[in-house]
Structures are given as C-alpha cells and as structure tokens.
Amino acid sequence: MSEREAIEKARRIVVKAGSSSLTTPAGTIDADRIDALVDVLAARRDGGTEVVFVSSGAIAAGLGPLGLTRRPPDLATQQAAASVGQGLLFARYTSSFARYGRTVGQVLLTADDMMRRSHHRNAQRTLAQLLALGVLPIVNENDTVATDEIRFGDNDRLAALVAHLIRADALILLSDVDALYTGDPSRPGSRRVADVRGPSDLAGIELGGSGRVGTGGMVTKVEAARIAGIPVVLTNAASAARALAGDAVGTLFHPGEGRRRSTRHLWLAHATTGAGRVMLDAGAVEAVVRRGKSLLPAGVTGVDGDFAAGDPVDLCGADGEVVARGLVNYDASEIPDLMGRSTRWLARELGPEYEREIIHRDDLVVLTDGEKDE
C-alpha cells in the first residue's frame, strides 16, 4: 500500500489548519473558510475515520475585536487576544459542525502538558475518551497561560505531538501555500516538491519565514513532518478534501524508519530550548549517548546559565557540542557542589535527598548521531 493510499484508509487522522486559513486579512474569523473546512472534516468523520483537528487562529481571531491590525509582539497582549479570540473561534466551530449533527470538544494544551507525566497521560486519556464518545476534538495551544519558556511556538509542532499522543495514522498540515516549493512559489523556476523521503530531498530548498498572522513558517512544517513519524501531507485548505482522499496534491513527507520516540522526548528534542548548559566528561557522554544511562553528578565537569530544577538544559561534551537535552533535578547554583561526586557520597554528606541523578534517563533525549533508540 502506498503512503497516499494509507492516508485514504487511515482510521485515525490529525488535521491542522493555520491562522491564515481561518481568518480574514483584518484578523476576523472567516466563516466561509471555516464552513468549507468543516464540510471536509465532517465528511471524513462520517466515513468512519476518527478526526482530531488542531486549529490555530485564537490570537488572530482576537485582533479585530481588540482593534489591533497585526499580531502584537508582546506575550501579554497575545494572551489577551487569545482570551478574546478562543471563545469566538470555538463558538464558530460548534455552530458549523452542528450542521452535521457533530459534537465538538475543546482541548487546550500547553507544552507543560506534554512534559509532565501526569498531565501527558491525562491529555491522552481525555482525547481517547472524546473519540470513543464520537466527539471531534478541536485542539489549540492554551495561549492564555503558556509562557515564552514553555510554549510549543507554533501549532505545527503541536499537531505532530498530538499525532503521537493519539497514535494517529496520518497528519495533514493545511497552510496558505499548496505545497513545499524549491523557492518562493511566486518566482519563475520554483517547482513543487511532490515527495520528501529524507534530508537529501530538502537540500538547497529555501524555507521561508512566518506568515501574516501566524508564528509558523515552512521551517516548522518541515520540522513537524520530520518528527511525526507517520505520512504527512502539506497543502492548502482548498486541497484538504483531495489530500484526505489520497490524491497526489501538496507535498507528501514519507515517514522515516525506526521506532518512534515518546511524545515527551519529542517535545524535549523539538519544542524546547535549553535554559542552560551542563558540561560532561567523556565517560558521561558515553553513558548518556550510547548506553542510555541517567546523568550522575560524577560525570559533570561544569555548568553554565541560570536555571531551576525542572527546566530543560543542554548537555555538552568536552568540545562544547550539545549531545542531549533533559529536565534537570537541581538548580544551577546547586550543581557545582555536586560535580565529580558519587550519589552515595552526596547522600552520606548532604542527606538522602541528594542521592539522585542530575537528569534521569526518562527525562533525557539524545540529540547527536548514533543515538540509542528510545
């Protein structure tokens, strides 16, 4: 079965639409566009496929009512716009899906929900139960409470992580362009890239910046396709029906080989940046990268940055190369006193609460070539 046929026959699918596909240039909700997209999603759901819809547009939908003409640069105003726009957007979806007798459920996630084990499992259970009850979940980032440090940054990555969360069979990314092109689609000579099977297919391709009202550009869509681990089609909203039918539209990203990482590890690798750095000796690099071990204080040679326990930090070898990222168990100020010590010594001298890893292997992801499979 081809990848296109697999999308046509998928039993569970995630569809993501960007802000520019859902709103007018003035920043208001485009009812006609939403209805047209809902027509497609409802038809696929009526055909027996479980559909999860990841919708951008909350901030964009709030711009008009707040009298703003463009996306605000500061987080506080973005969150205010999201607070206003999210209700308007979901009300519109509720009304549009009601034309087909379909009930929708709102699911607002933060990156923290992917990171913390209890939140992650709860989100997974909630989405599974919504699908079991015949509800079509509509997912968005919870922009009103997310902070700069723990944001997904764009809904392309969110959609890829949601696809992992629900074990989806395919992912459709709807944008304001109909495919990935070798350059600016408006330039003569630019051609559509029909298939991407690996990094070599992207060599020399110009990946543009973010769009009019969204945060994600082509770079984030390519990254989302890379981490999804399932067939991914990138196209525009007008081609959504054909993409779901398995037609040769847009750009098809073929899944890579190998075992898929956990959602939490994907979040760490692709949706976070290190709040600081922890330097490792050669033995610790070997243990972490090739043997899948936790990072112990004995292997730490230095620390850089001002981070708190629970923050993501980069792990670096002696040459400064980032080899892994993980959620640290100590504040930056605590680590110098622990470096080079065994956990047994630390427990004896400082107390039993110090007999723990700098980073546990379950909270650590390798970022270099030759990494150990998760």
N, C-alpha and C positions, 0 to 999 in steps of 0.2 A: 504494500500500500504506500502510495506517495505521501509526502507531507501535506500536500493540498487536500488529498482525499481524507487524511487523518483529521484535518480541520473540519471538513464537511461532516464527518461521522462522530466528532467529539461529543462525549456525553456531558462534559463539564467544561465551560469556557469562560475566560475573563475578557471583557471588552473595556477599553479605556478611551475616553474622549477628552481632548484638551480644551482649555478655556476658549480658544478661538473658534472651536467647532460648535460652541453652545451659546455664545453671546454676540451682540452686535458691536460694531466699532465704537459705539458710545458707551459700552460697558453694561448694557441692559440684557436681560435674558431674551434670547431669540426663540420665541415659542414655536415658530415653524420648523426651525432646525431641530429642536428637541423632539417635536412630534414626529418628524421624519425618522429620527434615530430610534425613538421608542417603537415605531412601526416595525423596524427591522429586528430589534431585540425581542419584542413580544412574539413576533412570528417564529423566531428561533426557539423561544421558550415553549410556545405552543406545539412545536415539533418534537418536544421531549428532551431538549437539552437544558441542563441546569446552567443558568447565566448569572454571573456576578458582574456588575457594572461599576467601574471605577470612574468617577466623574470629577473633573476639575470644574472650576467656574465659580466657586463660592466668593472668592475675593473679587473677581471680575464682576459678578452679579451685584455686588455691594457698592461698586464705584458710582454708578448712576444715582441711586438714592441718596448717596452722601455728597453728591455734587462734585465728584472727582473725575477728572478727564483721563487720568492714567494711573497705572499701578503705583501706589506710594512706596517710597524706598525704605521707610522705617517699619520695623516689625509691629509696633503698637497700632499704627494706622491700618496695616494689613490685617491685623487681627480684628479690628473694629469693622472693617469692610467685610471680612469673612463672617462675623457675627450677624451682620445685616443680610448678607447675600445667601448664606447657607439655608436659612428658612425659606427664602423666596425660591431658591433653586429646587429644594426638595418638594415644596408645595406644587411646583410646576410638574415635576416628575410624577408625583402622586396622582395629579389630575390626568396627565397624559396616559399613564398605564391603566388608569381606571376605565378608559375607553375599551380596553380588552378584558376587563374583569380581573386584572392582575393587582395583587397587593405587593407593595414595595416596603423595604425596611432600610432605615438609615443606619449606617455603621461608620462612625468617625474614629479614626485610628491615629495614634502618634507613633513615632519611631520607638518610643519607650515601650509601647505595647508589643513590639517585635523583640525587644531586648530582654525584658523581664519575663522569666519563665512562666510565672502565674498569669500575667497579662496575655502572653502569647497563647497559652493553652485556652484561656477563656475566649479570646477572639476566635480561635479555631473552632471551639465548641459552638459559639454563637452563630457563626457563618454556616456551619454544618446543620444546625437546627433550623435556621431560616430556610435553607434549601430543602430540608426534609419536610417542612411545612408548606412548601410550594411558594414561598416568598422570594421575590427577586431582590437581593441585597444591592444597595447603592452605597458604595464606599468612597470616602474622601478623607484627606488628611484633616485632623482636627486643628485647623489653623488658629482657632481662638485661644488655644492653650499651649501649643508647641513653641519651644524656644529655638533660637538660632542653632544652639549646640546639638539639639536632638531632633531636628526636622529631617524628613525624607528629602526635602529640597525640591522635589517635583513628583508628580503622580505617575510618571513612567516607572521609576523605581518602585513606588508603592504598588503599582499594578503587577510588576514582576514578583514582588514578595507575596502579594495576595495570591497569585497563581500558585506559588509554593505552599502557602498556608492551606489552601483548599485542595491541593493536588489536582490542579486543572490540567486538561489535555492540550489546550492551546490558548494563546494570548493574541488579541487583536489590538493594535495601537492606532487610534484614529487621530490624525493630525490635520494641519491646514495645507499640507502637501500630499500628493497622491503616492509618493514613494521616496526612497532614497535615490539621489542622483549623484553623478560623479562630480558635479559642481553646482553652482546656482542654477536652478531649473530655468531661469529666465535668460541665461546666457546661451548663445549658439554653441552647439557642440556638446552640451551636457546631455548625458544619457541616463536613462533609468537603470538602476541596478536591480535585476529581477530576483537574484538569489545571492545570499551570503552564507557560505558554508564554513568560513573561518577567517582569521585576521588577514590573510593574503588577499581576500576579496575586497577589503577595505583600504588597501594600500593606495595612497595618492588621492583619496577621496576627501573633498573639503566638507567638513561638518560645521554647519553654521551655528549661530548663537540662538538665544531665546526669542520667542515670538512677541506679538503685540501686547498681550495681557497675561501670558503665562510665564513660567520660570524655566520650563524645559525646552531645550533645543534638540537638534538632531543627535548631538553627542549623548544626551541622556536616553534617547530612544535606542540608540545602538547599544549603550551600556545595559539598558533594561533587557534587550533581546539577548545579550550575551549571558546574563545571569539567570534568565528564566528557565533554561534547560528543557524547553518544550518548543514546538513550532510557533513562531511569532510572525505575524504579518503586519507590516507598517503601510498604512494607506490613509486616504482621507475619508471623512464621514459619508460623502456621497457614494463611496465604493464599499460601504460596510456590508451591505447585503451580499455582494459578489464575493467579498473576502470570506464571509462566513459560509458561503456555498462552495468554497474551494476553488473559485475561479482564479486565473493567473493574473491577479491585479496586485499593485503595490510591490513591495519587496518582501520576500519570504526569507526569514532567518532560520536556518536549519539548526536543530539542537545539537550541541556538542556531545561527544561521547563521554562516558564515565558517570559515576554516581553523583547525584545531586546533593549539594550541601543543604544543611538545615537552614530554615528561614533566619534564625538568629545569626548564624555565621555569615549568611549572605548580607544581612543588614550591617554587620561589623565590617565586612570587606568592602562594601559598595555604597553604603549610605551614611558612613561616619567619617570623620577626620580625627586624627589623634590629637588629644588635648595636651600632649607632652610626649617625651621620649624616654625609654628605658634602654640603657646600653647593656649588651650581653657579651660574655666571653665565648670562646669558640665551643666549649663544651655545652653551654646552654643553648647556643644556636643549633647544634646538632640534636640535642634532646627535644627542642621545641619543633624544629622544622621537619626532621626526618623520623623521629621516634614518637611524635605526638604526645609529648610529656607536658606537664604543667611547668610554669616558670617558678623556680625556687629562689630564695634570696641568695643562695650560694653562688649562683651564676650571674648575678647582676654586678656590673662594674661602674655604672654611673646613671644619673637621672637628670633630665632637663625639662623645664616647664613648671607650671603651677597648676596641678590637677588635684582632684579629690577622689577618694575611694568611690568606685563605681563608674568613673569616667573611662572612655576608650583611650588607650595610649598606644603609640607605635613602639615596637621592639626592634632594635637596631643591632647589627653585628659590629665588629671592630672597625670596619671600613665605613660605617655610617649608613649602610644600605638598610632600608626598612624590610624586615623579613617576616613580620607578623604584626597583628593588632589584637588587643584584648582588653577586657574590662578589669581594671586594676583593683586590688583589695586594700590598698593603702593610699593615704595622701602622699603627695610628692615629698613633703617635709619629713615624713617618717622613713622613707626608703634608705637614705644614706646610712642610718644607724643599723640597717639590716643587711647591707651588702656584704657578700662573702661569707655570711654566717649560715650554719645549718639550722633547719627549723627546730631540731632538738635542742641546740644551744640556746636559741632565742626563747623557746618555751621555758627552759630552766632559768634563764637570767631575767627575762622580761615578763613571763607569765604565759599561761596556756593559750591565751587568745592570739599569741604571735606564732603559734605552731600551724601556720597555714601558708599557702602559696602566695607569691606576688600576683600571679594570674593563674586561675585554674584552667585546665585544658578544655573544659566545656565552654569556657568564655573566651576562647582564643582561636583566631583563624590565621593560617599561614598565607603569606602574600607573595612568596617567591616561587620560581620554577622548581620543579621536583618536589613539590609539597606532598605531604602524606594525605591520602584520601580520607575524607571525613567519614 
